[in-house]
Amino acid sequence: MKKDNEVLTKLKRARSSLVVGAPFYGCLALHLKLVCGDTILFSGGPLTTMAVDGKNMYYCSEFVLKIHDLELLGVVVHEVSHCSHRHFGRLMGRDPMVWNIAGDLVINPEVLEAGYKLPGKPVTLEEHLDGKVGYLCDPKFKGWSTEEIYNYTKKKVDEKRKREGKGGVQTLDPGGCGGVIEVQQGQDQSELEHEWETVTRQAINIAKANNDGRIPGHLEDLMAELQAPRVSWNQQLRRWADQSMRKELTWNKPNKRFLHMGLYLPGTKSNGISHLVVGVDSSGSMDKELLEKEVASEIGALLDQGFCDKITVIYADTKVGAVDVFIAGDVFKLSAPPRGGTDFRDTFRYINENCTDASGVIYFSDMYVSQYGDAPSCPTLWATYGRKSNFAAQAKNIPFGEVIHVH
């Protein structure tokens, strides 16, 4: 009991210090419930440091007692930064250990820039993969998104596992200064993400007020992102599909559902998207997991919910590589094996020659391309992913169609 009290006292003292000296981080820290994780069975293994899930801050008692007070401050800042970046909700079935590595490479430079200390010494990604112990900090990834770092790191980790013939040992915190885990069962992920967006906005306003109206430099990008109008790409996709999604009754196409009853009733005629063409950039830079999970789910829903009657998927890098066709009732899936570079000309040539009845085109790409080809005769929606900071510049170069940012 005495030990438990000592641990909680040390954690609360660190949190109080942040409230007074760093209101931004202090505000975020107060939003997490302190929970002892010594006896909790986590899916990634036993807790040896600390971890957050957007609702709780779990701690290992031995770790808290072992590290210096200044290091504990840095670890708490590290953990709440995982939450302000909403890493708990962006995992989306990815390898948790690799996702933690990617998250650390994003937030640790911010923690150090804010003047905090982390346990141990800094190591680059390559040093970490070679077995060197320390917290992850690699200038190579400055400006990269967590998803981009994850894709790069996942390839490196898979190569290492294959080379060494190991399945890989999972750990909650490969960087040794606090991990992030998925939203726990019973929690609404979207609600929790929205909650953290609100809390982070409030924390930024408090920080500005306590810094004579100025925001610390390492928070400027986060502030700009949060202050931008936020409409999810899923909503934008539905709005785009909804623009012409109108059905009217027609006697030329009777409702087959009632014909066996001897009833001749009018069917529906869609004035909306009946044939949707989906272009998939299968170059090596595309986020394969994002494509196969979240994107496939959203596009498949358009077919299942009657937004379209047919979907043609075209996989292409510099040339069209494969084409799949789906109709209502089919199990929709996307798969884009990494290939070469990116050039849209052959894709739109194929669409203009073979999909003349297309009602709309959605193209998923990171948009690192200079050749777009000829515009189709139907609306085009470019769904880009990658660094949000590059989105505005990329959008200016696109010669036709509407553009949305996926992640």
PEQUIPE-V780933 format. One record per residue. N is the residue number from 1. PHI is phi in whole degrees, 0 to 359 (* if undefined). OMEGA is omega in whole degrees, 0 to 359 (none if undefined). D_LAST is the distance of its C-alpha to the last C-alpha in Angstrom with 2 decimals. Layout:
[[N:PHI:OMEGA:D_LAST] [N:PHI:OMEGA:D_LAST]]
//
This chain:
[[1:*:179:45.68] [2:299:179:46.46] [3:296:179:43.69] [4:300:180:41.15] [5:296:180:42.29] [6:295:179:42.03] [7:295:181:38.42] [8:297:178:37.40] [9:298:181:39.42] [10:294:179:37.68] [11:292:180:34.19] [12:293:177:35.20] [13:294:178:36.83] [14:295:180:33.65] [15:295:179:31.71] [16:295:178:34.50] [17:299:179:34.54] [18:290:180:30.89] [19:301:182:31.64] [20:280:188:34.46] [21:267:182:33.23] [22:215:187:29.43] [23:306:180:28.72] [24:300:182:24.93] [25:289:178:24.85] [26:298:178:27.92] [27:298:179:26.42] [28:293:183:23.46] [29:296:180:25.98] [30:292:182:28.19] [31:277:181:25.51] [32:251:178:25.71] [33:277:179:28.77] [34:281:183:30.61] [35:227:177:31.36] [36:289:182:33.51] [37:255:184:31.88] [38:299:185:35.04] [39:247:181:35.91] [40:274:177:32.57] [41:268:178:31.57] [42:267:183:27.89] [43:295:181:26.32] [44:270:181:25.56] [45:118:181:29.15] [46:293:179:31.25] [47:279:180:29.92] [48:247:179:31.39] [49:228:176:29.57] [50:217:180:27.27] [51:202:178:24.12] [52:232:177:22.00] [53:230:181:20.37] [54:93:180:19.49] [55:238:184:23.03] [56:236:170:25.40] [57:248:181:26.10] [58:276:180:28.09] [59:222:172:30.57] [60:265:186:33.02] [61:303:181:36.35] [62:299:180:37.63] [63:294:181:34.59] [64:299:181:34.82] [65:289:185:38.55] [66:286:188:38.31] [67:276:180:36.03] [68:292:180:37.24] [69:305:180:36.48] [70:292:177:34.55] [71:291:178:32.40] [72:297:175:31.79] [73:304:180:30.57] [74:296:180:28.01] [75:293:178:26.95] [76:297:177:26.54] [77:298:178:24.43] [78:301:183:22.35] [79:294:180:21.96] [80:291:177:21.09] [81:291:173:18.46] [82:304:182:16.72] [83:284:180:16.84] [84:294:174:15.88] [85:274:179:12.63] [86:55:179:12.47] [87:295:181:12.56] [88:294:182:14.83] [89:261:184:12.40] [90:259:183:9.49] [91:296:172:12.18] [92:47:175:12.12] [93:79:179:15.32] [94:289:176:14.69] [95:300:186:17.82] [96:301:182:18.36] [97:295:180:20.44] [98:293:178:18.11] [99:296:177:15.21] [100:295:176:17.78] [101:299:181:18.67] [102:297:179:15.19] [103:298:179:14.95] [104:298:181:18.47] [105:292:176:17.88] [106:277:191:15.39] [107:269:182:17.61] [108:299:176:21.10] [109:300:178:21.49] [110:293:180:20.70] [111:297:180:23.33] [112:293:180:25.83] [113:296:179:25.25] [114:283:175:26.08] [115:96:182:29.35] [116:258:183:29.09] [117:251:177:30.46] [118:244:181:29.03] [119:297:177:31.35] [120:87:181:32.48] [121:241:182:31.66] [122:289:174:28.47] [123:226:176:27.61] [124:281:178:25.26] [125:300:181:23.15] [126:299:178:25.96] [127:295:179:28.58] [128:298:180:26.87] [129:292:176:26.74] [130:276:175:30.38] [131:102:179:31.30] [132:287:184:31.65] [133:266:178:31.22] [134:160:178:29.49] [135:278:186:26.34] [136:282:176:23.42] [137:204:186:23.09] [138:222:181:22.38] [139:300:180:22.22] [140:302:187:20.92] [141:259:179:17.32] [142:301:179:17.51] [143:89:179:14.46] [144:278:173:12.22] [145:278:179:9.07] [146:300:180:10.08] [147:296:179:8.29] [148:294:179:10.14] [149:295:179:13.21] [150:301:182:13.16] [151:301:180:13.36] [152:295:183:16.07] [153:292:181:17.88] [154:300:178:17.91] [155:297:180:19.78] [156:296:181:22.15] [157:293:179:22.83] [158:297:178:23.47] [159:297:180:25.80] [160:296:180:27.61] [161:296:180:28.09] [162:292:182:29.41] [163:294:184:31.62] [164:266:178:33.09] [165:66:181:33.32] [166:241:176:31.69] [167:282:180:29.30] [168:93:179:27.94] [169:269:180:28.74] [170:280:176:26.02] [171:216:181:26.06] [172:292:187:24.35] [173:217:181:24.30] [174:296:181:24.60] [175:272:174:24.52] [176:77:179:27.36] [177:225:176:26.27] [178:113:182:24.45] [179:250:175:21.82] [180:230:179:19.15] [181:236:182:19.56] [182:293:176:18.03] [183:304:184:19.01] [184:286:182:22.65] [185:303:180:24.28] [186:97:178:25.27] [187:262:176:22.41] [188:276:186:20.08] [189:298:182:16.55] [190:297:179:15.06] [191:295:180:18.19] [192:292:178:17.94] [193:296:178:14.42] [194:297:179:15.80] [195:300:181:18.92] [196:288:175:17.37] [197:297:179:15.61] [198:295:180:19.15] [199:298:181:20.87] [200:294:176:18.86] [201:300:180:19.69] [202:298:180:23.26] [203:296:178:23.40] [204:296:179:22.33] [205:297:178:25.06] [206:295:179:27.55] [207:297:180:26.79] [208:296:181:27.33] [209:295:182:30.53] [210:269:176:31.83] [211:237:177:31.16] [212:56:177:33.10] [213:81:182:30.14] [214:254:179:28.20] [215:259:177:24.94] [216:306:186:24.95] [217:304:184:23.33] [218:287:179:20.86] [219:255:185:19.43] [220:298:180:19.08] [221:296:180:15.43] [222:296:180:14.60] [223:297:180:17.01] [224:298:180:15.66] [225:294:182:12.14] [226:287:181:13.96] [227:277:177:16.51] [228:289:177:14.35] [229:303:185:14.66] [230:249:171:12.12] [231:232:184:11.81] [232:297:181:9.31] [233:295:178:8.13] [234:298:179:10.72] [235:294:180:13.29] [236:296:178:12.81] [237:298:180:13.29] [238:296:179:16.36] [239:298:180:17.69] [240:298:179:17.66] [241:291:183:19.46] [242:286:187:21.72] [243:307:180:23.00] [244:236:184:25.68] [245:275:179:25.72] [246:234:178:29.40] [247:242:178:32.00] [248:234:180:35.71] [249:286:178:38.80] [250:216:177:40.76] [251:278:179:44.10] [252:287:181:43.40] [253:228:184:40.96] [254:297:179:42.63] [255:287:185:40.86] [256:292:183:41.63] [257:298:185:41.13] [258:250:183:44.53] [259:296:182:46.58] [260:292:179:48.10] [261:265:181:49.53] [262:80:180:51.26] [263:259:179:49.03] [264:256:183:47.86] [265:245:181:44.95] [266:293:174:42.51] [267:265:180:39.10] [268:249:177:35.92] [269:244:183:34.85] [270:275:171:31.23] [271:261:182:30.61] [272:260:183:26.89] [273:280:178:24.72] [274:259:178:27.11] [275:231:180:25.77] [276:259:176:22.06] [277:255:180:21.16] [278:246:175:17.84] [279:268:181:17.36] [280:237:176:15.55] [281:288:183:15.30] [282:263:176:17.06] [283:290:185:17.37] [284:295:183:17.20] [285:272:182:14.00] [286:286:178:11.81] [287:278:186:9.94] [288:297:183:12.82] [289:291:177:12.18] [290:300:182:8.84] [291:295:187:10.89] [292:284:181:14.03] [293:254:188:13.09] [294:294:183:10.53] [295:296:180:10.61] [296:300:180:14.34] [297:296:182:15.01] [298:290:180:13.81] [299:291:178:15.63] [300:300:180:18.54] [301:295:178:18.93] [302:298:178:19.59] [303:285:183:22.45] [304:294:185:23.72] [305:264:173:23.84] [306:83:177:25.66] [307:291:178:23.24] [308:211:181:24.41] [309:259:185:27.27] [310:208:176:26.09] [311:232:173:22.98] [312:252:180:23.37] [313:255:180:20.75] [314:245:176:21.25] [315:263:182:20.11] [316:207:167:20.76] [317:251:172:20.49] [318:270:178:23.30] [319:223:175:25.21] [320:294:183:24.75] [321:256:182:25.04] [322:208:180:25.04] [323:225:176:25.03] [324:240:179:24.79] [325:236:180:26.03] [326:233:175:25.50] [327:235:183:27.55] [328:308:181:27.79] [329:101:178:28.64] [330:285:173:27.00] [331:278:185:24.56] [332:274:176:21.35] [333:211:178:19.44] [334:237:177:17.35] [335:207:182:18.16] [336:234:178:17.55] [337:297:181:19.73] [338:305:180:18.98] [339:228:187:21.35] [340:262:184:22.05] [341:277:184:20.79] [342:225:176:19.23] [343:203:187:21.39] [344:273:188:20.90] [345:300:183:24.62] [346:290:178:25.83] [347:297:182:23.22] [348:287:172:24.28] [349:297:180:27.87] [350:298:180:27.58] [351:298:183:26.13] [352:292:180:28.88] [353:265:189:31.54] [354:243:181:30.65] [355:234:185:28.51] [356:293:179:30.66] [357:266:182:30.25] [358:299:179:26.45] [359:264:179:25.46] [360:191:179:21.85] [361:234:172:19.43] [362:245:181:15.69] [363:242:178:14.45] [364:262:183:11.36] [365:198:172:11.24] [366:277:173:10.04] [367:67:172:12.86] [368:275:188:15.10] [369:204:177:18.09] [370:237:182:21.14] [371:250:185:22.79] [372:254:182:21.64] [373:86:184:24.87] [374:271:180:26.55] [375:295:176:24.84] [376:284:182:25.62] [377:274:180:27.84] [378:235:179:25.21] [379:301:179:22.05] [380:236:176:18.96] [381:241:177:15.30] [382:267:178:12.91] [383:252:185:9.38] [384:259:175:7.66] [385:223:180:4.92] [386:123:184:6.02] [387:292:181:7.72] [388:298:182:7.42] [389:295:180:11.18] [390:270:189:11.65] [391:299:183:10.21] [392:299:181:13.58] [393:294:179:15.69] [394:295:183:14.15] [395:299:181:14.50] [396:294:184:18.13] [397:273:183:19.01] [398:281:190:18.14] [399:283:181:21.65] [400:206:177:21.13] [401:88:180:18.98] [402:256:185:16.29] [403:233:173:12.74] [404:230:179:9.54] [405:256:183:5.98] [406:277:179:3.83] [407:209:none:0.00]]
//
